[in-house]
Amino acid sequence: MSVKRNPERTARSGSTLDSFLEEEGIREEVEAVAIKRVQAWQIERALQEQKKTNKRSRKFERASR
């Protein structure tokens, strides 16, 4: 079964998100918020990984005594 595509619907229409945000005058603000969220997520992940590493090392310390 093949699906017929309407070329008018599959062609890109409108603007990009960046140009939309630029037109609205909020691109820099949105990008700053996005960067902060990514950095917070990265820090959270690093702290979680550090907790796992600390738990593992404590477990091995107890086992070796």
Helices and strands as residue ranges (DSSP letters): H 7-10, H 17-24, H 27-64
